[in-house]
Amino acid sequence: MKITRITVYQLDMPLTEPYYLSGGRLKFEKLDSTFIRIDTDEGVSGWGEGCPWGHTYLPAHGPGIRAGIETLAPALIGQDPRGLEHINRVMDVQLPGHPYVKSPIDMACWDILGKVAGLPLWQLWGGDAPAGVLVNSSISTGTPEQMLERIKRAAQTGYTVHSAKVGGTDIGLDVERIEAISEALPRGHKVTFDVNRAWQPGVAVEVLNSVKARDWVEQPCETLDQCAHVASRVSNPIMLDECMHDFAAHLEAWKLRACEGVKVKPNRVGGLTRARQIRDFGVSVGWQMHMEDLGGSALADTAAIHLAASTPEANRLASWLCHYHLSVDPVPGQGARNDHGVAVPPSLPGLGVTPEEGVFGDPVAVYEG
């Protein structure tokens, strides 16, 4: 089997309402997503999606994915998409770094492999059943009252796990947010306070040692070293996210005892192949993990849910579904969806999501041998 064509599509996906994080420092209103279809000489095709969360959240942006695919495509035409490790080595030789560029290609190749094997991805990755995965709401920064109202609305749609965005210049307000949410959380619900790297280490230590809440705290500071410093001085379990760009960072975090858990995001680390490697390492060292992507439609969300569903329950926390924040749905009725706070991956071969012909309009690029 050989890759014969790579077709690239671009889609703007507006959010249903503006989204704020990092204490309101970052605002998002629209996502720029890249979809690709890889065709083969045996008539099997696979789909992938790469969608950075804007261009201010991480060193990634939509146009960069499409430029990177232009660089990679000539080396991928003629390769066997089922050899995932080889495909990733080819991409790393042709374009060192830029992991977010490689993720949709890796995803599409996994889709092909699953279809050829006749198995869904959750089964290829070791799952014994299409496990239901808890999904968490994402609560935008606001006043304590505004954030509690958003949690209330999320609970009405079945969410029992919430990610509340805190972190800002007003330390007192952050203390109020954390205490108010922790105390008013509905019975049986859980919350992670996501700082999105907004605090300096001293602020993080001050805030977390001032509050009674002992819930998870995510990415309190910018760097891994700063987060490790905080982790050694507070009682809250620490979740790392934005500073974890590759396997080496996860290994270093474990050595530093910097966290009790991580977020595993395929688009950030270079694709499902690398995300699975990190997931397996996390299981071996006893971490608890959220598996979700940076952003995207139900296509990208479903790929992450396959990975989460194949993860041992003791190591699996919850996954965020970006597509519920979007005003467009290019794959309606398909993929992993929120059903009373739980998402189940498809049992169709591969990803189990196939966009309809023409849904993205004309391609922005087509690469052929």
Number of C-alpha atoms within 10 A of each C-alpha: 13 16 23 19 21 26 19 22 19 22 17 14 21 16 18 13 12 12 17 18 24 22 24 17 12 14 16 17 16 19 22 20 24 25 26 24 21 23 23 20 13 11 8 16 22 26 28 26 29 33 30 26 22 21 15 12 17 14 12 20 21 22 14 17 25 22 11 18 23 16 14 20 21 16 15 25 20 17 17 18 27 20 12 17 13 13 19 20 12 16 25 16 11 16 16 10 14 18 23 26 32 27 27 28 32 29 29 27 28 28 29 24 26 23 20 15 13 14 18 24 32 28 19 19 15 13 18 11 13 19 20 16 26 25 28 26 26 25 23 23 24 20 14 19 12 14 20 20 13 19 26 15 13 19 20 12 13 17 23 24 25 24 22 27 26 33 30 21 14 9 15 11 17 23 21 14 24 24 16 16 19 21 10 11 18 13 7 7 12 16 21 23 24 29 25 25 25 22 24 17 22 12 18 26 19 16 18 21 16 12 14 13 18 15 16 18 25 28 26 32 26 18 17 23 16 19 28 21 19 25 24 15 14 16 15 20 16 27 25 28 22 20 19 22 19 17 16 11 13 22 16 14 22 18 10 16 15 23 26 20 25 25 23 32 25 31 31 28 23 25 27 28 18 23 24 20 11 22 27 15 16 21 16 10 13 13 19 22 25 25 29 26 28 22 25 28 27 25 26 30 26 27 31 29 36 33 25 32 28 24 24 15 13 11 19 21 21 26 26 26 27 20 20 18 20 18 12 16 16 16 15 12 10 16 25 26 21 18 14 14 21 19 26 22 28 22 18 15 21 30 33 23 24 17 15 10 7 8 12 17 10 11 13 12 14 14 16 14 12
